[in-house]
Amino acid sequence: MEVKDKILEILQKSYEIEINGYTFYTMTAEKSEKPATKELFQKLAHDEIEHQNYLKGIAKNYKKEGIGAFNVNKKEHSMGDFASKIFTQRFVEQAKGATFEMGALSVGMTLETNAIAVFTEAQKNADSKEVKDFYAFLASWEKEHFDALKNFYDQLRNDFWGEGSFAPF
């Protein structure tokens, strides 16, 4: 397989990863009964749409420009600021006993872990610095989502085990 085809294949796989994330986060937001967790999953779904549009633009430009398409302004991450706003005492209070949300956070972490693995592997196998840097950037995007999900999950898990008299687990 030619280098160009490999790159397009990874971009397509990346796009599919974002579609899967969007689908899961949208369904989870719709089913979540807790306003704070609903807001979290809506934000993640919104980010996945942004990622899809970004990847679509890169793929389109790559077909025209080649490697130069990867020399783009890499978007700033926004999950850190968002997470600090949502992960408040209100979130902790609303999320108590939220077993559905705890399960959804766990599945979300798995999706993000898989995405990180795909992008990290693509980075290792890329030939040019521009493409390697781009895949590293994509992996860092997904890592930010993973970190936010893990923070929420850990808090819910601690509360769940504590309230269930399973402490010190």
GUKOLFI-643651 format. One record per residue (C-alpha): residue number from 1; residue in three letters; x, y, z. Coordinates in Angstrom, 2 decimals. Layout:
N
SITE / seq / type / east / north / up
SITE / NUM / ala / X / Y / Z
...
end
This chain:
169
SITE / seq / type / east / north / up
SITE / 1 / met / 0.00 / 0.00 / 0.00
SITE / 2 / glu / 1.32 / 3.44 / -0.93
SITE / 3 / val / 2.10 / 6.03 / 1.74
SITE / 4 / lys / -0.71 / 8.27 / 0.49
SITE / 5 / asp / -3.22 / 5.42 / 0.76
SITE / 6 / lys / -2.01 / 4.55 / 4.29
SITE / 7 / ile / -2.45 / 8.15 / 5.39
SITE / 8 / leu / -5.93 / 8.36 / 3.90
SITE / 9 / glu / -6.82 / 5.05 / 5.54
SITE / 10 / ile / -5.75 / 6.38 / 8.96
SITE / 11 / leu / -7.67 / 9.61 / 8.39
SITE / 12 / gln / -10.74 / 7.55 / 7.50
SITE / 13 / lys / -10.28 / 5.39 / 10.61
SITE / 14 / ser / -9.86 / 8.56 / 12.67
SITE / 15 / tyr / -13.11 / 9.90 / 11.28
SITE / 16 / glu / -14.89 / 6.65 / 12.13
SITE / 17 / ile / -13.56 / 6.86 / 15.68
SITE / 18 / glu / -15.07 / 10.32 / 16.02
SITE / 19 / ile / -18.42 / 9.11 / 14.63
SITE / 20 / asn / -18.46 / 6.28 / 17.16
SITE / 21 / gly / -17.66 / 8.69 / 19.98
SITE / 22 / tyr / -20.34 / 11.13 / 18.86
SITE / 23 / thr / -22.95 / 8.37 / 18.64
SITE / 24 / phe / -22.14 / 7.02 / 22.08
SITE / 25 / tyr / -21.92 / 10.41 / 23.80
SITE / 26 / thr / -25.16 / 11.61 / 22.19
SITE / 27 / met / -27.08 / 8.50 / 23.24
SITE / 28 / thr / -25.63 / 8.72 / 26.74
SITE / 29 / ala / -26.51 / 12.40 / 27.10
SITE / 30 / glu / -30.09 / 11.62 / 26.05
SITE / 31 / lys / -30.39 / 8.82 / 28.60
SITE / 32 / ser / -28.63 / 10.56 / 31.48
SITE / 33 / glu / -31.01 / 11.84 / 34.13
SITE / 34 / lys / -28.42 / 13.92 / 35.98
SITE / 35 / pro / -28.01 / 17.46 / 34.55
SITE / 36 / ala / -24.26 / 17.63 / 35.24
SITE / 37 / thr / -23.47 / 14.33 / 33.55
SITE / 38 / lys / -25.88 / 15.15 / 30.70
SITE / 39 / glu / -23.88 / 18.35 / 30.19
SITE / 40 / leu / -20.59 / 16.43 / 30.19
SITE / 41 / phe / -21.75 / 13.97 / 27.54
SITE / 42 / gln / -23.26 / 16.76 / 25.42
SITE / 43 / lys / -19.91 / 18.56 / 25.50
SITE / 44 / leu / -18.07 / 15.39 / 24.49
SITE / 45 / ala / -20.54 / 14.82 / 21.61
SITE / 46 / his / -20.00 / 18.41 / 20.48
SITE / 47 / asp / -16.22 / 17.91 / 20.55
SITE / 48 / glu / -16.54 / 14.77 / 18.44
SITE / 49 / ile / -18.41 / 16.78 / 15.77
SITE / 50 / glu / -15.61 / 19.37 / 15.80
SITE / 51 / his / -13.05 / 16.58 / 15.44
SITE / 52 / gln / -15.00 / 15.10 / 12.51
SITE / 53 / asn / -15.06 / 18.43 / 10.71
SITE / 54 / tyr / -11.37 / 18.99 / 11.40
SITE / 55 / leu / -10.42 / 15.55 / 10.06
SITE / 56 / lys / -12.65 / 15.96 / 7.01
SITE / 57 / gly / -10.85 / 19.21 / 6.19
SITE / 58 / ile / -7.41 / 17.64 / 6.62
SITE / 59 / ala / -8.34 / 14.68 / 4.39
SITE / 60 / lys / -9.74 / 16.97 / 1.69
SITE / 61 / asn / -6.63 / 19.17 / 1.76
SITE / 62 / tyr / -4.32 / 16.15 / 1.83
SITE / 63 / lys / -5.82 / 14.88 / -1.42
SITE / 64 / lys / -4.97 / 18.25 / -3.01
SITE / 65 / glu / -1.79 / 19.34 / -1.22
SITE / 66 / gly / -0.17 / 16.19 / 0.09
SITE / 67 / ile / 1.91 / 16.35 / 3.28
SITE / 68 / gly / 1.54 / 20.14 / 3.42
SITE / 69 / ala / -2.08 / 19.63 / 4.53
SITE / 70 / phe / -0.77 / 18.56 / 7.93
SITE / 71 / asn / 0.89 / 21.94 / 8.52
SITE / 72 / val / -2.27 / 23.40 / 9.99
SITE / 73 / asn / -3.13 / 25.42 / 13.01
SITE / 74 / lys / -3.83 / 22.77 / 15.58
SITE / 75 / lys / -6.93 / 23.61 / 17.58
SITE / 76 / glu / -6.64 / 24.33 / 21.26
SITE / 77 / his / -8.07 / 21.76 / 23.63
SITE / 78 / ser / -11.08 / 22.88 / 25.63
SITE / 79 / met / -11.83 / 20.00 / 28.00
SITE / 80 / gly / -9.66 / 21.24 / 30.88
SITE / 81 / asp / -11.56 / 24.48 / 31.33
SITE / 82 / phe / -14.88 / 22.74 / 30.78
SITE / 83 / ala / -14.06 / 19.97 / 33.27
SITE / 84 / ser / -13.10 / 22.45 / 35.99
SITE / 85 / lys / -16.44 / 24.26 / 35.50
SITE / 86 / ile / -18.59 / 21.13 / 35.57
SITE / 87 / phe / -16.68 / 19.08 / 38.12
SITE / 88 / thr / -17.99 / 20.96 / 41.12
SITE / 89 / gln / -19.83 / 20.09 / 44.30
SITE / 90 / arg / -23.03 / 20.27 / 42.22
SITE / 91 / phe / -21.71 / 17.47 / 40.02
SITE / 92 / val / -20.74 / 15.35 / 43.02
SITE / 93 / glu / -24.16 / 15.81 / 44.62
SITE / 94 / gln / -26.07 / 15.06 / 41.41
SITE / 95 / ala / -23.94 / 12.09 / 40.53
SITE / 96 / lys / -24.38 / 10.18 / 43.79
SITE / 97 / gly / -25.69 / 6.72 / 43.04
SITE / 98 / ala / -25.44 / 7.27 / 39.31
SITE / 99 / thr / -24.66 / 3.72 / 38.24
SITE / 100 / phe / -25.76 / 4.35 / 34.63
SITE / 101 / glu / -23.42 / 7.32 / 34.39
SITE / 102 / met / -20.60 / 5.37 / 36.03
SITE / 103 / gly / -20.96 / 2.63 / 33.41
SITE / 104 / ala / -21.15 / 5.18 / 30.60
SITE / 105 / leu / -18.01 / 6.90 / 31.83
SITE / 106 / ser / -16.22 / 3.55 / 31.84
SITE / 107 / val / -17.28 / 2.82 / 28.25
SITE / 108 / gly / -16.26 / 6.36 / 27.24
SITE / 109 / met / -12.81 / 5.80 / 28.75
SITE / 110 / thr / -12.51 / 2.62 / 26.69
SITE / 111 / leu / -13.45 / 4.48 / 23.50
SITE / 112 / glu / -10.88 / 7.18 / 24.23
SITE / 113 / thr / -8.20 / 4.62 / 25.13
SITE / 114 / asn / -8.76 / 2.84 / 21.82
SITE / 115 / ala / -8.56 / 6.13 / 19.92
SITE / 116 / ile / -5.30 / 7.04 / 21.67
SITE / 117 / ala / -3.88 / 3.64 / 20.72
SITE / 118 / val / -4.84 / 4.06 / 17.04
SITE / 119 / phe / -3.28 / 7.53 / 16.83
SITE / 120 / thr / -0.16 / 6.55 / 18.77
SITE / 121 / glu / 0.40 / 3.55 / 16.49
SITE / 122 / ala / -0.18 / 5.73 / 13.41
SITE / 123 / gln / 2.35 / 8.20 / 14.76
SITE / 124 / lys / 4.96 / 5.47 / 15.19
SITE / 125 / asn / 4.41 / 4.25 / 11.64
SITE / 126 / ala / 4.32 / 7.63 / 9.90
SITE / 127 / asp / 7.25 / 8.64 / 7.72
SITE / 128 / ser / 7.14 / 12.42 / 7.83
SITE / 129 / lys / 7.48 / 14.76 / 10.79
SITE / 130 / glu / 4.31 / 16.65 / 9.80
SITE / 131 / val / 2.20 / 13.50 / 9.86
SITE / 132 / lys / 3.82 / 12.21 / 13.08
SITE / 133 / asp / 3.10 / 15.54 / 14.78
SITE / 134 / phe / -0.48 / 15.49 / 13.55
SITE / 135 / tyr / -1.13 / 12.01 / 14.94
SITE / 136 / ala / 0.47 / 13.02 / 18.24
SITE / 137 / phe / -1.91 / 15.98 / 18.31
SITE / 138 / leu / -4.92 / 13.71 / 17.71
SITE / 139 / ala / -3.77 / 11.39 / 20.50
SITE / 140 / ser / -3.47 / 14.36 / 22.87
SITE / 141 / trp / -7.03 / 15.44 / 21.97
SITE / 142 / glu / -8.33 / 12.03 / 22.96
SITE / 143 / lys / -6.13 / 11.91 / 26.05
SITE / 144 / glu / -7.77 / 15.10 / 27.26
SITE / 145 / his / -11.19 / 13.46 / 26.90
SITE / 146 / phe / -9.92 / 10.36 / 28.67
SITE / 147 / asp / -8.54 / 12.41 / 31.57
SITE / 148 / ala / -11.83 / 14.28 / 32.03
SITE / 149 / leu / -13.83 / 11.04 / 31.95
SITE / 150 / lys / -11.45 / 9.37 / 34.39
SITE / 151 / asn / -11.70 / 12.25 / 36.86
SITE / 152 / phe / -15.48 / 12.00 / 36.86
SITE / 153 / tyr / -15.40 / 8.22 / 36.99
SITE / 154 / asp / -12.99 / 8.12 / 39.94
SITE / 155 / gln / -15.16 / 10.51 / 41.93
SITE / 156 / leu / -18.33 / 8.56 / 41.20
SITE / 157 / arg / -16.63 / 5.29 / 41.98
SITE / 158 / asn / -15.32 / 6.54 / 45.32
SITE / 159 / asp / -18.76 / 7.83 / 46.27
SITE / 160 / phe / -20.44 / 4.64 / 45.06
SITE / 161 / trp / -18.18 / 2.38 / 47.11
SITE / 162 / gly / -18.28 / 4.67 / 50.12
SITE / 163 / glu / -22.08 / 4.88 / 50.17
SITE / 164 / gly / -22.41 / 1.15 / 49.60
SITE / 165 / ser / -20.35 / 0.49 / 52.75
SITE / 166 / phe / -17.65 / -1.14 / 50.66
SITE / 167 / ala / -14.95 / 1.21 / 51.96
SITE / 168 / pro / -11.96 / 1.05 / 51.97
SITE / 169 / phe / -12.24 / -0.25 / 48.38
end
